[in-house]
Amino acid sequence: MGMDSKFNMNKQNTDSELIEGIDYYEENGMIVFTEKYHKDRGYCCESNCRHCPYGFKGKTFQSEKL
């Protein structure tokens, strides 16, 4: 599996380690980051992530209805 070097996908327990099933999962050969991963990162990357907790949809942010 070819991984981008900016993501630490090792199975060792370190502070910067991503844990499969918690921070990401694989689907159809792609890495999908979880809502927990995005919240832990602390900001929106504006990449239209499936589990974005910041409300980014396409090129705009969708406000949550209260």
N, C-alpha and C positions, 0 to 999 in steps of 0.2 A: 504494500500500500504506500504510494507516494504522498508524503505529508509536507506541507509548507513548513519551513524551518522556524517560523515565528510561533508555532504551536508546539508545546512540549507534551507529546503523547506517550511518554514513557510510563511504565507501570510502577515506578518507585514513588515512595511517599515523600514529597517535597512540597514546600509552600506554593510553588508555581505549577505543580503537576495538574493536568486535567485527568479526571477519572471517568472512564467510559461508563455510561448508565446514569451518571450524576451530572457531569458537566456537558456531555455530548453523547450522541449515539450515531451509529452508522445506518444509513438507509439508501439502498440502491447504489452502493459504492461511494456515497457522499457523507461527509461529516455534518451533523445537524447539532448546533449548540442549543442547550436547554435554557429556559428562563432563568434558572439559578446561575448559570454561567454568565449570562448577560448582566444580571443584577450584581454579581460579584465583581465583574469588570468595571461597572460603575458609570458607563456612558453608552450612548447609542452610536453605532458605527455607520448608520444610515445605509445598510446593505440589504434592507428588506428581509431581515431574518425571520424565520417562521415563528420563533418564540420570543420576539422582541417585547420586553415589558415596558418600553418607553412610548409605544403607540405609533411608531414609524410605519407607514404603509405607502410603499412606492416613493414618490418624491415629496410627500407631505406627512405631517404628523396628524393623527386623528385624535381629537380630544375625547376623553372618556365622559360619558353622560353620567351625571350624578343623580 
